[in-house]
Every structure is written in structure tokens, then in C-alpha cells.
Amino acid sequence: MMRISVLVLIFAIPLCAFQANPARGKNSDGDNGAKPTNQAADGLNSSSTTAINETVNAGPREDPEKTIKSDGTGDPPPWPDRLNASSTTIIAVFTALLFIGVIVQICTSRTIERAWVMAEIQPDSEKPNSGRLQVFEGSGTDGDSTAAMNAVLICSNAGKTPAWIEETIAKFDMVKSLPKTPNFESAQSIQRFIIPLGMAEGGTIPYSQKIQWTPIAKGHQHTDEMAVIYGRVIYRDIFGRKRVTRFGYKISPHGRLERLEGHPEYNKAT
């Protein structure tokens, strides 16, 4: 019996010791776990204290944006703005040149397609003329006068579109010299209605019309004077613009017609 009690005691003592060790380990682990928590709290308190001290001791805090702007590192590079400005200028210039080109093209096209009326005085081919005007000098109650009996004005359209003659006047005069610009005062009207002119390339309307009239001048020609006939034709082209053709001739003593030389304003077309 004694032996059995001793054996039980021998096995009981190690068992109690084995059960006591885990409890002690748990306590030691708890102590170890508490220590890091206290250390973390101490570190946090230390960091907060350090941050507060640095904030109190530090100077006024600078704005990061202001610092970036003052350094110039935050500004965008200037070349995109310059590129945009240059491209805008180029586009504006190109647009202006394109507009001017269109206007020039329209004007050029109208110049090519417009009517060109030419005016020429000739002896009337339907009457005996021998290639010269029949000039007669007369006298009457109104004084001396001179008349060219067989003159005819031929208006021809040399353009590519029709024309409408609206006014034709002419002046027969005896002068010693001519002014630089024609003076159409007291000029005769040799047209009473609108005359249409077609194109030389073809069409139902003739491109040339004859206007018969009798030029009459006051007085007789003296040795120091010359006999001249000059006038103008006002016509309208297909674009609705009125244009003018002037004509000027000198009559030789034998009745032959010669274009006035040295007087460009007397033979001009617009």
C-alpha cells in the first residue's frame, strides 16, 4: 500500500508541475504583449510631442503653390502658346489671301467674258463716197455751218457676251487745238432707242450696228483750224455695269478720216 502511495505521489508531482508551466507561460506572454503596447503609446506620445515642438518652433509655413510659381517650375512651357498664336496668324493670312484670290478671279472672269463695244466712223457705204466724207459748207440765217453728209457710226461688239447701247453722242467742230479731256457740251444725240448687240461668235442678234447721222458744225474751217469729230458710246454689259467707249477723228482737207493722235482720252474704252 505504501508503495502504491509513493508511486502515485511520484507521478502526481510532475503532473502538477506540467500543468503549472502553461499558466506561467500565459502570464509571461501577457506581460510581453503589454510591454509593446506601452512602448507604442510611449512612441506616439513622443512623436506628437516632437511634432508639436517642431510646429511651435518652426517659422510660418510657405504655400507649396506659391513656392512652385516663384520657382517657375510649375508654369507650362511657352512654346505651345506661341505655336497656337502662329498657327492662328497663318490661318488668318491664308483666309485673307484666299478671299482676295476669289475676288480677283471673279473680276478677271468678268473682264474676259464681258462685252467690248468698239466705235468707228466711216463714210456710208450705201452712198457714193470715194472713201471720204462729203463735207459741205453752207450759210444761212443762223450763220455759217459745215456738214458731213455721208457719215455713219459703226458700233461692234468684240466681247463674248451681249451688250445694250443706251446712249450715243457725237460732236463735229472746227478747232485750233483740243483740250486734254473731251468736251461733250452741245454734242448731237445720234440715237433714239436702245440698240442690242450680239456676239461675233454667233447668235440671232447682230454683233454690229450702223447708225447714220449727219454731223453739223458751226462755222467754216479756217487755215489754222482742223475739223474733228469725236463722241462717246455708253452701253451696258451682261453684268449690269455701264461702260463707255470714246472715239475721235480728224477730217483731212480732202474728207479722209484719221484717228486723233496724241489725244488718248478721245479714243478710250472702259
Backbone bond lengths (Angstrom), bond angles and torsions (degrees), N, CA, C in turn:
res aa  C-N    CA-C-N  psi(-1)  N-CA   C-N-CA  omega(-1)  CA-C   N-CA-C  phi
1 M - - - 1.493 - - 1.504 111.13 -
2 M 1.332 112.37 -40.59 1.473 118.15 178.18 1.516 110.60 -62.46
3 R 1.320 114.63 -39.51 1.463 119.12 -178.86 1.537 111.09 -65.34
4 I 1.283 112.48 -39.78 1.477 114.99 -179.85 1.523 110.29 -66.25
5 S 1.315 118.27 -39.05 1.471 121.21 179.31 1.511 110.95 -64.57
6 V 1.334 116.06 -38.49 1.476 119.65 179.47 1.511 110.45 -66.44
7 L 1.333 116.87 -42.73 1.471 119.35 179.13 1.528 111.71 -62.70
8 V 1.356 113.56 -40.96 1.482 116.10 178.44 1.509 111.15 -63.01
9 L 1.320 116.81 -40.34 1.473 120.89 179.30 1.525 111.23 -64.51
10 I 1.384 112.95 -40.89 1.483 116.76 -179.03 1.526 110.42 -61.83
11 F 1.303 119.72 -41.33 1.470 122.45 -179.45 1.521 112.88 -77.89
12 A 1.345 115.98 -26.62 1.460 118.89 -178.95 1.512 112.38 -73.14
13 I 1.340 114.74 -38.06 1.496 116.58 -178.50 1.530 111.99 -62.30
14 P 1.337 121.58 -48.16 1.483 120.01 177.84 1.527 113.48 -63.36
15 L 1.374 113.98 -32.43 1.470 116.28 179.58 1.511 111.55 -67.09
16 C 1.306 115.85 -41.88 1.485 118.41 177.26 1.504 111.19 -64.41
17 A 1.358 114.66 -38.79 1.478 116.99 178.70 1.537 111.20 -64.67
18 F 1.323 116.47 -38.01 1.477 120.44 -179.36 1.520 111.77 -67.18
19 Q 1.380 115.67 -36.96 1.453 118.85 178.11 1.517 112.05 -73.45
20 A 1.308 118.85 -26.13 1.467 121.17 -179.96 1.511 112.26 -76.61
21 N 1.295 118.79 -28.78 1.476 121.90 -177.39 1.533 113.60 -65.21
22 P 1.337 121.16 -43.62 1.485 119.38 178.07 1.487 112.90 -61.77
23 A 1.336 117.64 -37.59 1.462 118.83 178.47 1.493 111.57 -64.50
24 R 1.345 113.01 -41.46 1.469 116.07 178.69 1.510 111.06 -66.13
25 G 1.358 116.39 -35.61 1.483 118.92 178.76 1.506 111.50 -65.27
26 K 1.379 113.13 -35.51 1.469 115.27 179.05 1.502 110.91 -66.19
27 N 1.257 119.23 -40.03 1.455 121.68 -179.97 1.516 111.16 -65.18
28 S 1.336 112.99 -39.61 1.477 115.43 179.96 1.519 110.83 -66.92
29 D 1.384 114.25 -38.66 1.476 116.19 178.02 1.508 111.68 -65.03
30 G 1.285 118.21 -37.76 1.474 120.82 178.83 1.483 110.93 -65.23
31 D 1.347 114.49 -38.91 1.463 115.56 177.69 1.508 110.86 -64.87
32 N 1.372 114.90 -40.30 1.464 118.23 -179.90 1.520 111.27 -66.63
33 G 1.379 117.51 -37.00 1.476 119.78 179.55 1.481 111.74 -69.60
34 A 1.298 118.81 -31.11 1.464 120.44 -179.12 1.496 111.47 -73.03
35 K 1.341 113.46 -32.81 1.455 115.83 -177.84 1.519 112.84 -62.46
36 P 1.380 120.46 -45.31 1.474 118.67 178.28 1.507 112.85 -61.24
37 T 1.366 116.77 -35.95 1.463 118.88 179.10 1.507 110.78 -62.86
38 N 1.295 115.87 -43.02 1.465 119.25 178.71 1.508 110.39 -65.73
39 Q 1.374 115.28 -37.01 1.471 118.28 179.42 1.518 110.57 -66.83
40 A 1.367 117.82 -39.19 1.480 120.38 178.39 1.503 111.15 -64.09
41 A 1.338 115.72 -41.61 1.465 118.98 178.56 1.497 110.82 -63.95
42 D 1.354 114.97 -41.03 1.471 117.20 177.80 1.510 111.15 -62.81
43 G 1.407 116.30 -40.03 1.468 118.96 179.34 1.507 112.03 -64.80
44 L 1.367 116.74 -39.31 1.468 120.17 179.25 1.504 110.67 -65.09
45 N 1.332 116.60 -43.30 1.458 119.42 178.60 1.511 110.91 -62.95
46 S 1.355 114.25 -39.12 1.475 118.06 179.72 1.518 110.99 -65.32
47 S 1.393 116.69 -41.97 1.475 120.03 -179.82 1.510 110.71 -65.66
48 S 1.344 117.36 -42.43 1.467 120.30 -179.90 1.500 110.02 -63.00
49 T 1.298 116.10 -40.56 1.464 119.10 179.57 1.508 110.58 -64.92
50 T 1.344 116.11 -40.96 1.473 119.70 179.64 1.514 110.72 -65.49
51 A 1.364 116.62 -42.38 1.468 119.63 -179.90 1.505 111.43 -63.99
52 I 1.361 116.67 -39.99 1.470 120.34 179.33 1.514 110.05 -65.13
53 N 1.339 115.62 -41.87 1.472 118.65 179.40 1.517 110.91 -63.68
54 E 1.392 116.31 -40.62 1.465 118.77 179.76 1.514 110.76 -66.93
55 T 1.348 117.62 -37.96 1.466 120.09 -179.99 1.516 111.34 -66.72
56 V 1.337 115.89 -38.94 1.459 119.79 -179.39 1.513 110.87 -70.87
57 N 1.314 115.18 -42.35 1.475 119.33 -175.55 1.516 112.16 -79.40
58 A 1.366 118.72 -23.54 1.469 120.34 -177.36 1.523 110.80 -75.24
59 G 1.361 115.11 159.46 1.462 120.96 178.53 1.509 110.59 -79.25
60 P 1.370 117.82 -172.69 1.469 121.22 178.83 1.519 110.95 -63.04
61 R 1.294 115.14 137.66 1.460 120.57 -176.85 1.527 110.49 -78.61
62 E 1.331 116.87 134.46 1.461 121.47 -179.04 1.515 109.99 -85.94
63 D 1.358 114.13 146.67 1.453 120.83 177.94 1.530 109.37 -73.36
64 P 1.326 119.64 126.55 1.473 120.69 -178.27 1.520 112.35 -60.75
65 E 1.353 116.13 -37.62 1.470 118.15 -179.07 1.502 111.24 -65.04
66 K 1.371 115.70 -40.88 1.458 118.85 178.68 1.509 110.86 -65.29
67 T 1.325 116.23 -37.65 1.452 119.75 179.01 1.520 110.51 -64.20
68 I 1.350 116.46 -40.70 1.464 119.87 179.67 1.513 110.83 -66.44
69 K 1.359 115.69 -42.27 1.461 118.58 -179.38 1.511 111.07 -67.24
70 S 1.360 117.15 -39.76 1.461 119.30 -179.49 1.511 110.82 -66.45
71 D 1.315 116.84 -33.40 1.457 119.09 177.17 1.513 111.95 -75.70
72 G 1.345 117.03 -21.64 1.454 120.71 -178.81 1.508 113.63 82.04
73 T 1.320 116.30 -0.38 1.461 118.44 -178.67 1.508 112.64 -75.33
74 G 1.361 118.44 -19.75 1.459 121.08 -177.96 1.512 113.82 -90.24
75 D 1.355 119.28 -13.27 1.455 121.98 179.96 1.517 110.13 -71.13
76 P 1.385 117.01 142.49 1.466 118.58 176.52 1.523 110.09 -70.25
77 P 1.306 118.78 154.64 1.475 120.96 179.06 1.517 111.07 -63.55
78 P 1.344 119.43 144.92 1.476 121.59 -175.14 1.512 114.38 -75.49
79 W 1.331 118.88 -18.13 1.465 118.75 -172.70 1.523 114.56 -65.80
80 P 1.362 121.56 -30.28 1.485 117.70 175.70 1.520 113.18 -63.44
81 D 1.360 116.67 -39.78 1.470 119.31 178.38 1.521 110.93 -65.30
82 R 1.328 115.68 -41.47 1.468 118.50 178.79 1.523 111.12 -65.16
83 L 1.328 116.13 -38.90 1.455 119.68 178.29 1.529 111.12 -64.03
84 N 1.342 117.36 -42.40 1.464 120.71 178.21 1.521 111.44 -64.08
85 A 1.339 116.58 -42.28 1.469 119.80 179.27 1.523 110.73 -64.26
86 S 1.332 116.95 -41.88 1.469 120.16 -179.93 1.520 111.11 -65.51
87 S 1.336 116.87 -43.26 1.464 119.69 179.91 1.526 111.30 -65.16
88 T 1.344 117.04 -37.43 1.475 120.01 177.50 1.522 110.76 -64.11
89 T 1.326 116.73 -42.04 1.469 120.82 178.50 1.518 111.05 -63.38
90 I 1.327 116.17 -43.38 1.466 119.93 -179.92 1.524 110.81 -63.44
91 I 1.328 116.84 -41.96 1.467 120.19 179.11 1.529 110.74 -64.15
92 A 1.344 117.25 -40.64 1.466 120.57 179.43 1.527 110.98 -64.34
93 V 1.335 115.99 -44.03 1.479 119.61 179.07 1.522 110.36 -64.19
94 F 1.323 116.39 -42.82 1.465 120.11 179.47 1.530 111.18 -62.50
95 T 1.324 116.86 -41.06 1.471 120.39 178.40 1.528 111.06 -63.53
96 A 1.338 116.27 -42.58 1.470 119.87 178.79 1.524 111.12 -63.63
97 L 1.340 116.36 -43.19 1.463 119.39 178.87 1.527 111.26 -65.48
98 L 1.323 116.18 -37.41 1.462 119.29 177.88 1.525 110.96 -64.44
99 F 1.334 116.60 -41.33 1.473 120.48 178.23 1.523 110.44 -63.51
100 I 1.336 116.07 -44.82 1.469 119.29 178.43 1.520 110.82 -62.52
101 G 1.333 116.37 -40.10 1.460 119.81 178.54 1.511 112.69 -62.03
102 V 1.336 116.39 -39.42 1.468 119.77 178.15 1.524 110.76 -65.08
103 I 1.339 116.70 -42.73 1.468 120.06 178.94 1.527 110.83 -62.67
104 V 1.332 115.76 -44.54 1.474 119.61 179.44 1.520 110.44 -62.95
105 Q 1.334 116.29 -40.49 1.458 119.76 179.56 1.524 111.48 -64.11
106 I 1.333 116.82 -40.73 1.466 119.66 178.27 1.528 110.69 -64.16
107 C 1.340 115.95 -44.88 1.473 119.32 179.16 1.521 111.17 -63.03
108 T 1.337 116.56 -41.22 1.462 119.99 179.61 1.528 110.77 -64.93
109 S 1.328 115.74 -41.02 1.458 119.51 179.04 1.523 111.34 -63.65
110 R 1.323 116.32 -41.23 1.467 119.18 178.51 1.525 111.16 -66.90
111 T 1.322 116.28 -36.72 1.469 119.33 178.37 1.520 110.82 -64.60
112 I 1.335 116.35 -37.80 1.459 119.80 -179.84 1.528 111.13 -72.26
113 E 1.314 116.70 -39.86 1.463 120.77 -173.50 1.528 113.96 -90.48
114 R 1.303 118.41 -8.77 1.457 121.15 -173.86 1.530 111.73 -70.89
115 A 1.330 115.16 169.38 1.459 121.78 174.97 1.530 109.93 -85.19
116 W 1.317 115.19 145.10 1.472 122.27 175.24 1.528 107.45 -127.69
117 V 1.323 115.42 107.07 1.465 120.31 -178.95 1.525 109.26 -94.87
118 M 1.304 115.27 124.33 1.463 122.52 176.57 1.528 109.40 -104.39
119 A 1.331 115.16 142.74 1.470 120.63 -179.14 1.524 109.17 -122.34
120 E 1.305 115.18 135.31 1.463 120.70 -177.27 1.524 109.45 -146.71
121 I 1.320 116.47 135.61 1.465 121.81 175.88 1.528 108.72 -98.67
122 Q 1.314 114.68 132.82 1.459 120.51 178.34 1.530 109.23 -140.31
123 P 1.324 116.61 160.51 1.472 118.57 170.11 1.535 108.93 -66.87
124 D 1.286 115.76 142.36 1.455 120.56 -178.17 1.524 109.33 -65.17
125 S 1.337 114.25 121.38 1.465 118.73 -178.04 1.526 111.98 -72.64
126 E 1.318 117.43 -16.39 1.457 120.81 179.96 1.519 112.25 -83.57
127 K 1.322 115.85 -3.78 1.463 120.31 178.90 1.521 109.17 -124.64
128 P 1.304 117.45 155.37 1.470 119.34 176.13 1.530 109.77 -61.37
129 N 1.338 116.64 127.46 1.464 117.53 -175.26 1.516 113.33 -139.75
130 S 1.323 118.79 -26.76 1.463 122.24 -177.05 1.541 111.01 57.60
131 G 1.313 115.81 27.15 1.456 119.59 177.64 1.515 114.04 76.10
132 R 1.317 116.91 19.62 1.462 120.10 -179.26 1.526 110.08 -146.50
133 L 1.345 114.69 161.83 1.457 119.75 176.78 1.531 110.32 -79.38
134 Q 1.293 114.29 146.06 1.458 120.02 175.86 1.526 108.33 -94.50
135 V 1.299 114.73 99.79 1.461 121.34 -175.52 1.529 107.97 -97.02
136 F 1.347 114.52 127.90 1.455 120.44 -179.49 1.524 108.89 -124.25
137 E 1.310 113.86 134.77 1.467 119.59 176.22 1.526 107.93 -103.08
138 G 1.317 114.78 136.51 1.459 118.84 -178.89 1.514 110.82 -139.52
139 S 1.307 114.58 168.50 1.459 121.63 178.22 1.525 107.48 -136.90
140 G 1.326 114.56 150.12 1.448 118.62 -178.92 1.511 109.69 -163.21
141 T 1.321 115.13 -168.49 1.460 119.60 -178.76 1.532 111.67 -65.72
142 D 1.314 116.65 -23.26 1.468 120.44 179.61 1.524 112.50 -91.24
143 G 1.331 116.97 2.20 1.456 120.28 179.36 1.510 111.32 106.71
144 D 1.322 114.19 -173.89 1.462 120.08 -178.64 1.536 109.79 -76.33
145 S 1.323 114.50 150.70 1.455 120.23 177.68 1.521 108.97 -151.86
146 T 1.329 112.71 162.06 1.462 120.22 178.67 1.518 107.68 -133.62
147 A 1.321 117.05 136.80 1.454 121.71 -177.22 1.513 110.39 -132.20
148 A 1.343 115.05 143.31 1.468 122.24 172.23 1.520 106.50 -106.00
149 M 1.300 116.85 111.22 1.450 121.14 -165.46 1.525 114.15 -82.04
150 N 1.299 119.04 -20.72 1.471 118.71 -172.24 1.538 112.52 -127.03
151 A 1.329 116.66 37.03 1.467 119.56 179.00 1.522 110.49 -84.61
152 V 1.296 115.67 149.36 1.451 122.21 176.41 1.534 108.30 -143.83
153 L 1.333 115.21 138.47 1.462 121.20 178.03 1.529 107.69 -102.54
154 I 1.329 116.18 124.07 1.461 122.14 -179.60 1.529 108.33 -107.58
155 C 1.334 115.85 119.63 1.462 121.93 177.18 1.522 108.30 -108.56
156 S 1.323 116.58 125.02 1.459 122.15 -177.71 1.521 109.58 -127.85
157 N 1.314 114.61 142.65 1.462 120.72 177.84 1.529 108.97 -99.35
158 A 1.324 116.45 115.00 1.464 121.96 178.72 1.519 112.14 -99.29
159 G 1.338 117.72 6.52 1.459 121.18 -178.98 1.516 113.18 -90.14
160 K 1.343 115.22 -173.20 1.455 121.65 -176.76 1.523 113.30 -102.34
161 T 1.324 117.05 -1.71 1.463 121.28 179.19 1.519 109.18 -133.72
162 P 1.335 118.73 160.78 1.464 121.04 -176.60 1.529 112.64 -67.24
163 A 1.340 114.21 166.38 1.463 122.52 177.03 1.520 108.26 -141.49
164 W 1.339 114.60 158.38 1.459 121.22 178.72 1.529 108.46 -130.10
165 I 1.312 116.44 113.10 1.463 121.77 179.45 1.520 108.51 -75.87
166 E 1.320 116.42 123.47 1.462 121.16 -177.49 1.522 112.88 -106.87
167 E 1.324 118.00 -26.98 1.474 119.67 -178.99 1.522 109.30 -153.39
168 T 1.329 114.28 138.63 1.465 120.94 176.01 1.524 108.32 -140.49
169 I 1.332 115.86 123.17 1.461 120.78 177.93 1.522 108.58 -131.47
170 A 1.315 115.67 154.93 1.462 121.21 179.72 1.525 109.14 -149.43
171 K 1.323 114.93 156.28 1.465 120.94 -177.70 1.518 109.65 -136.96
172 F 1.334 114.58 127.83 1.469 122.13 175.92 1.519 107.15 -107.01
173 D 1.346 116.47 123.99 1.470 118.39 -172.03 1.526 110.31 -148.32
174 M 1.332 114.19 155.05 1.465 122.01 173.14 1.524 107.80 -108.03
175 V 1.310 117.43 117.44 1.469 120.34 -173.48 1.522 109.71 -135.40
176 K 1.351 113.86 154.98 1.459 120.10 172.20 1.536 110.72 -87.23
177 S 1.299 115.30 -33.29 1.468 120.84 177.12 1.525 108.34 -153.16
178 L 1.295 115.32 157.59 1.456 121.00 -178.44 1.522 110.60 -105.79
179 P 1.342 117.42 141.02 1.462 118.84 172.83 1.530 110.01 -67.99
180 K 1.317 115.69 163.90 1.458 120.09 -177.85 1.518 111.46 -64.20
181 T 1.325 116.21 -37.70 1.464 121.98 179.98 1.520 109.14 -111.10
182 P 1.316 119.20 135.63 1.471 120.57 -178.62 1.529 112.12 -59.75
183 N 1.311 114.86 141.70 1.457 121.90 176.46 1.535 107.64 -109.05
184 F 1.340 115.12 110.46 1.456 119.41 -174.48 1.532 113.11 -96.55
185 E 1.307 117.08 16.06 1.468 119.19 174.05 1.529 109.62 -66.41
186 S 1.298 114.99 140.79 1.466 123.57 -178.07 1.530 112.60 63.04
187 A 1.337 117.32 20.94 1.466 120.22 176.74 1.527 110.07 -75.80
188 Q 1.337 115.84 150.22 1.461 121.41 179.70 1.527 110.77 -83.18
189 S 1.308 115.51 140.10 1.460 120.16 171.84 1.523 107.87 -89.20
190 I 1.304 116.70 121.98 1.464 120.13 -175.32 1.534 111.14 -112.97
191 Q 1.314 116.82 20.42 1.457 120.78 179.24 1.521 109.07 -143.07
192 R 1.306 117.12 137.24 1.458 121.46 -177.11 1.523 113.63 -116.65
193 F 1.303 118.01 -4.22 1.460 120.63 -178.51 1.536 107.95 -155.08
194 I 1.343 114.59 167.54 1.463 120.29 -179.50 1.528 109.59 -73.87
195 I 1.319 115.65 134.10 1.459 121.68 -179.21 1.524 109.06 -114.05
196 P 1.331 118.36 116.71 1.464 120.55 177.12 1.528 110.95 -81.95
197 L 1.319 114.71 145.79 1.456 121.04 176.36 1.524 108.94 -126.77
198 G 1.328 116.04 130.52 1.452 121.00 176.78 1.520 111.34 -84.76
199 M 1.325 115.39 -158.08 1.452 121.67 179.81 1.516 110.31 -109.75
200 A 1.342 115.19 150.96 1.458 119.79 178.48 1.519 111.52 -67.84
201 E 1.354 117.57 -22.24 1.461 120.93 -179.00 1.522 112.53 -72.40
202 G 1.312 116.47 -12.91 1.456 119.18 178.31 1.513 111.95 134.16
203 G 1.324 115.98 163.93 1.454 121.69 -179.41 1.507 110.23 144.65
204 T 1.317 115.01 169.88 1.459 119.61 -179.03 1.526 112.14 -77.85
205 I 1.336 118.05 -22.51 1.463 121.10 -178.30 1.525 108.74 -96.81
206 P 1.317 118.23 131.63 1.470 120.19 179.18 1.529 111.23 -61.83
207 Y 1.305 115.94 143.45 1.469 120.55 179.34 1.531 111.77 -87.82
208 S 1.338 117.46 -4.54 1.469 121.60 -179.07 1.525 109.23 -134.95
209 Q 1.334 114.62 137.49 1.464 120.80 179.76 1.532 109.11 -134.18
210 K 1.330 114.77 142.93 1.464 121.26 176.97 1.524 109.37 -103.33
211 I 1.323 114.94 135.20 1.467 120.64 177.00 1.527 107.21 -120.16
212 Q 1.310 116.01 114.46 1.462 120.55 -179.59 1.522 110.14 -92.28
213 W 1.279 115.62 138.14 1.465 121.19 175.03 1.518 108.44 -161.37
214 T 1.299 115.18 167.65 1.467 120.92 -179.11 1.519 108.98 -114.57
215 P 1.326 118.72 103.82 1.470 120.55 177.76 1.535 110.17 -68.18
216 I 1.325 114.86 132.35 1.456 120.61 179.78 1.526 108.74 -127.70
217 A 1.320 115.88 130.56 1.464 121.49 179.43 1.520 109.11 -118.20
218 K 1.314 115.30 151.17 1.461 120.35 176.21 1.526 109.85 -82.34
219 G 1.320 114.57 137.61 1.457 119.67 176.69 1.519 112.79 83.61
220 H 1.331 113.75 178.76 1.453 122.14 178.05 1.521 108.76 -113.57
221 Q 1.295 115.35 156.20 1.462 119.88 -178.18 1.522 109.84 -77.89
222 H 1.342 115.45 129.56 1.458 121.31 175.32 1.521 109.96 -97.68
223 T 1.309 115.40 170.37 1.463 119.87 -175.43 1.532 112.33 -64.25
224 D 1.317 118.29 -29.46 1.470 120.81 -179.37 1.531 112.15 -95.06
225 E 1.311 117.09 14.04 1.456 120.93 -179.69 1.531 110.24 -120.08
226 M 1.318 113.81 164.55 1.463 119.72 174.55 1.519 108.15 -130.37
227 A 1.310 114.55 149.61 1.463 121.19 178.79 1.533 108.37 -93.66
228 V 1.307 115.22 127.28 1.466 119.89 -177.83 1.529 109.30 -130.95
229 I 1.304 114.45 148.56 1.458 122.55 171.04 1.526 107.15 -127.76
230 Y 1.320 116.01 123.95 1.474 119.61 177.46 1.532 108.44 -142.94
231 G 1.298 115.51 157.55 1.465 120.03 -177.57 1.519 111.37 -170.15
232 R 1.312 114.73 -168.14 1.465 120.41 -179.14 1.523 110.13 -148.98
233 V 1.329 114.27 153.31 1.462 122.46 176.51 1.525 107.10 -122.59
234 I 1.323 115.53 123.03 1.465 120.54 176.66 1.523 107.61 -105.34
235 Y 1.317 115.92 124.26 1.461 120.27 -178.96 1.530 110.47 -136.73
236 R 1.315 114.83 164.40 1.467 122.07 -179.47 1.518 109.07 -116.65
237 D 1.347 116.03 132.75 1.461 119.48 179.88 1.524 110.56 -91.39
238 I 1.314 116.38 -179.17 1.465 121.09 -175.63 1.522 112.28 -68.76
239 F 1.328 117.39 -18.10 1.462 121.61 178.95 1.526 112.30 -88.99
240 G 1.347 117.02 4.38 1.455 121.04 177.04 1.516 114.09 83.58
241 R 1.320 118.38 8.57 1.464 120.83 -178.36 1.524 109.77 -96.86
242 K 1.326 115.00 136.27 1.467 120.10 177.38 1.525 109.81 -85.40
243 R 1.319 114.68 135.41 1.454 121.64 -178.18 1.523 109.75 -130.17
244 V 1.322 115.05 161.94 1.467 120.62 -173.54 1.527 109.56 -130.80
245 T 1.312 114.92 136.17 1.467 121.70 171.73 1.518 108.30 -123.94
246 R 1.325 115.93 125.52 1.472 120.73 178.86 1.529 109.67 -105.49
247 F 1.314 114.38 151.38 1.472 120.30 177.77 1.526 108.65 -139.21
248 G 1.297 116.14 145.36 1.467 121.01 -179.69 1.526 111.56 -148.43
249 Y 1.347 115.64 133.06 1.460 121.06 -177.61 1.527 110.23 -135.39
250 K 1.294 112.66 153.36 1.466 120.44 171.07 1.529 107.67 -113.26
251 I 1.370 115.06 137.48 1.463 120.24 179.58 1.523 108.15 -100.97
252 S 1.306 114.32 120.92 1.469 119.46 179.64 1.535 109.77 -73.28
253 P 1.324 117.78 165.03 1.478 119.30 -179.76 1.525 113.36 -57.38
254 H 1.309 117.12 -22.52 1.461 119.53 179.93 1.530 112.28 -96.18
255 G 1.321 117.12 10.50 1.453 120.50 175.34 1.527 114.79 85.95
256 R 1.322 117.83 8.87 1.459 119.78 178.69 1.536 110.30 -84.86
257 L 1.326 114.58 146.37 1.463 120.88 -178.23 1.530 110.95 -96.28
258 E 1.323 115.56 135.67 1.457 121.87 177.70 1.533 108.85 -135.69
259 R 1.302 116.06 136.62 1.456 120.01 176.79 1.527 110.24 -62.66
260 L 1.340 115.57 140.58 1.462 119.93 178.57 1.530 109.57 -67.09
261 E 1.312 116.10 127.32 1.454 121.91 178.67 1.526 110.03 -104.52
262 G 1.323 115.75 145.49 1.460 120.25 -179.54 1.511 113.75 78.35
263 H 1.330 116.85 9.57 1.468 121.38 178.20 1.531 108.57 -132.29
264 P 1.325 117.63 77.47 1.472 119.80 -175.61 1.526 114.16 -64.00
265 E 1.330 118.48 -26.10 1.466 121.05 -178.55 1.524 111.85 -70.75
266 Y 1.363 117.23 -16.29 1.465 120.48 -178.82 1.522 111.98 -89.12
267 N 1.319 116.98 -14.07 1.461 121.57 176.69 1.537 107.51 -132.85
268 K 1.306 114.02 83.71 1.461 119.92 -171.71 1.516 109.54 -143.61
269 A 1.344 116.05 142.62 1.460 121.91 177.64 1.518 109.53 -126.74
270 T 1.316 115.83 136.85 1.462 120.45 178.99 1.523 110.96 -120.66
